[in-house]
């Protein structure tokens, strides 16, 4: 579960987006739209987040007849903590960069 | 009302996802398939499905390569050695040369042809070991290297030996050498490692040279590799390189190319099967082996994938040109130029690429890639610093 290195910008975007929804369940296409990630990038990220315990996934009953069940996602407590930590780290880096630019 | 073509295609891709993703991710593939079915817009469903399929192919390829790497690591030192792209290239070139020689023998080619190919391999292998330092310096000196090689191509087109209106060769003793086949692949790999202003100038010189010669096959190869590079390393200079090389290729298309097919050199991808089915298979397998180092580099050296992509585009382009027209079939056909060019091009590969395949560090490098490629054990995506 431990991360050894920096997250990609895509992973950060996804984490931040999922963190904004808190405990609400989100769907794949909706996440792709809101993050701007392509599905081929989004799903491998979701798969890894889930494998590392940062993401919770569940099958939801079909919304209407003739529709298949749907996979939905939200961050676990560990995922929310990671998203917050990443946000803080990112903010810190921006402040540091601004400081360097001004000095 | 029947479903539109896009919808049917999206559904078909949805079913394909179950095969495209590794078995452990089956439920995820199912999730994607169902998500595609949820989308009301047919076009959006198709785009979404195609993205999922691309992601699945990358996941599976990455998993396969990592399993392969892990398995090989455990076996013995030879496999670790082979997992270095440059070494894989040397082994692939040896195998392809041998397969080519077996075809030449089966086809009844003059014994001298066999000797020339074998000698070219030995010469290239010696040069490869002598040029080890280039791999280290290529990153810093790529610009001058590319410009120098581009200038050599230009000189050849202006002062080289001419046959049926094409000036592609120089004579070394009794042997004719096609300079573009020897130098262009290495030039492209060097440019892929680092493209600066001198490198851009070198590419322009090469494009002009190929248009002047004219050399339709190598101009196509140059354009194809620049397109691959533009895909891997987008930017204005990459786009400009594509435009310039495409223009050169277009010029070669309108200029007459009347050279007839040369026995044992051109069109052997097809004619080898007329000799014997095994001769045909040897030629095909030898051609496929030329791409092996690119596949290994792509999997094990993700930080420099553009180099391997350009390399693959170059040699795939050469093979395609040989399949489509009267152009030399690289390495497996008679001719030392392609063998030398192949070995020269792998000499420019990053020296440390795959070097950690036998150590624990390799995994750390292998997964330092953009999303969707690295193994699930980490969420890391690019090397720090």
Interface residues (C-beta under 8 A of the other chain):
Chain A: X3 X4 X5 X6 X7 X8 X10 X11 X27 X28 X29 X32 X38 X39 X40 X41 X42 X43 X44 X45 X46 X47 X48 X49 X51 X52 X54 X57 X59 X67 X68 X69 X70 X71
Chain B: X25 X28 X30 X31 X32 X33 X34 X35 X37 X38 X39 X44 X48 X49 X50 X51 X52 X53 X54 X55 X56 X58 X59 X364 X368 X370 X371 X372 X373 X374 X376 X378 X379 X380 X381 X382 X383 X384
